[in-house]
Amino acid sequence: MKKLSNLVSDEVETSQTIAREMEETVSRRYIEASQTISTAMEIAKEDMRELSKETLSAIRTVVQKGGSAMKSRTSQDTKDGTKHPPPPTQQVTMKGLFDAAAAVTTLFESVVGDDTEK
């Protein structure tokens, strides 16, 4: 009976040791995964900030060029007395905004995807 009791005790102790080791491994891997995700999110946020800056710069350039062209056209109108029609514009629609957002998202995903594969 003593042998059986010792065998059961040994088996229980071994099972408890294995369970503790598994718990420690899971905990360690969870922490590593959390840190990896956190790092990836910080990189993505920085990439988005950079993309936003670049986009803002491009928009400013377009607006400034548009303003310069408008001033040039206005001064040309006063010089030769003819009226030049303004350039054609497109109405801003929800679909257009969603299309632009989708394009930015696709660009962002391609940039983030390239960074994570390296």
C-alpha positions as CSV (number, residue, x, y, z in Angstrom):
1,M,0.0,0.0,0.0
2,K,2.9,2.3,0.8
3,K,4.3,1.8,-2.7
4,L,1.0,2.8,-4.3
5,S,0.7,5.8,-2.1
6,N,4.3,6.9,-3.0
7,L,3.6,6.3,-6.7
8,V,0.4,8.4,-6.6
9,S,2.3,11.2,-4.6
10,D,5.1,11.2,-7.2
11,E,2.6,11.3,-10.0
12,V,0.7,14.2,-8.4
13,E,4.0,16.1,-7.8
14,T,5.2,15.5,-11.4
15,S,1.8,16.7,-12.8
16,Q,1.9,19.8,-10.6
17,T,5.5,20.6,-11.7
18,I,4.5,20.2,-15.4
19,A,1.4,22.4,-14.9
20,R,3.6,25.1,-13.3
21,E,6.1,25.0,-16.1
22,M,3.3,25.2,-18.7
23,E,1.8,28.1,-16.9
24,E,5.1,29.9,-16.8
25,T,5.7,29.2,-20.5
26,V,2.3,30.5,-21.4
27,S,2.7,33.6,-19.3
28,R,6.2,34.3,-20.8
29,R,4.9,33.9,-24.3
30,Y,1.9,36.1,-23.6
31,I,4.2,38.9,-22.4
32,E,6.4,38.5,-25.4
33,A,3.4,38.6,-27.8
34,S,2.0,41.6,-25.9
35,Q,5.4,43.4,-26.3
36,T,5.6,42.5,-30.0
37,I,2.0,43.8,-30.6
38,S,2.8,47.0,-28.6
39,T,5.9,47.6,-30.6
40,A,4.1,47.0,-33.9
41,M,1.3,49.4,-32.9
42,E,3.9,52.1,-32.0
43,I,5.6,51.7,-35.4
44,A,2.2,51.8,-37.1
45,K,1.3,55.0,-35.2
46,E,4.6,56.6,-36.2
47,D,4.1,55.5,-39.8
48,M,0.6,57.0,-39.8
49,R,1.9,60.3,-38.4
50,E,4.5,60.4,-41.1
51,L,2.0,59.6,-43.8
52,S,-0.3,62.3,-42.4
53,K,2.5,64.8,-42.6
54,E,3.3,63.8,-46.1
55,T,-0.4,63.9,-47.1
56,L,-0.8,67.3,-45.5
57,S,2.3,68.6,-47.3
58,A,1.0,67.4,-50.6
59,I,-2.4,68.9,-50.0
60,R,-0.8,72.3,-49.0
61,T,1.3,72.2,-52.2
62,V,-1.8,71.5,-54.3
63,V,-3.8,74.3,-52.6
64,Q,-0.9,76.7,-53.0
65,K,-0.5,75.9,-56.6
66,G,-4.2,76.2,-57.1
67,G,-4.1,79.6,-55.4
68,S,-1.2,80.7,-57.5
69,A,-3.0,79.6,-60.7
70,M,-6.1,81.5,-59.6
71,K,-4.2,84.7,-58.9
72,S,-2.4,84.3,-62.2
73,R,-5.7,83.8,-64.0
74,T,-7.2,86.9,-62.2
75,S,-4.3,89.1,-63.1
76,Q,-4.5,87.8,-66.7
77,D,-8.2,88.7,-66.8
78,T,-7.5,92.2,-65.7
79,K,-4.7,92.6,-68.3
80,D,-6.5,91.4,-71.4
81,G,-10.0,92.1,-70.2
82,T,-11.2,88.6,-70.9
83,K,-12.7,86.3,-68.3
84,H,-11.2,82.8,-68.0
85,P,-13.5,80.2,-66.5
86,P,-12.3,78.6,-63.3
87,P,-10.9,75.1,-63.6
88,P,-13.5,72.3,-63.3
89,T,-14.0,71.0,-59.8
90,Q,-15.6,67.9,-58.5
91,Q,-18.2,67.8,-55.8
92,V,-17.1,66.2,-52.6
93,T,-19.3,63.2,-52.0
94,M,-19.4,60.5,-49.3
95,K,-18.4,57.9,-51.9
96,G,-15.3,60.1,-52.8
97,L,-14.4,60.4,-49.2
98,F,-14.8,56.6,-48.6
99,D,-12.7,55.9,-51.8
100,A,-10.0,58.2,-50.5
101,A,-10.0,56.6,-47.1
102,A,-9.8,53.2,-48.7
103,A,-6.8,54.3,-50.8
104,V,-5.0,55.6,-47.7
105,T,-5.8,52.4,-45.8
106,T,-4.5,50.2,-48.7
107,L,-1.3,52.3,-48.8
108,F,-0.9,52.1,-45.1
109,E,-1.4,48.3,-45.1
110,S,1.2,48.0,-47.8
111,V,3.7,50.1,-45.9
112,V,3.0,48.3,-42.6
113,G,3.1,44.9,-44.3
114,D,6.5,45.7,-45.9
115,D,7.9,46.7,-42.5
116,T,6.7,43.6,-40.7
117,E,8.1,41.2,-43.3
118,K,11.6,42.7,-42.9
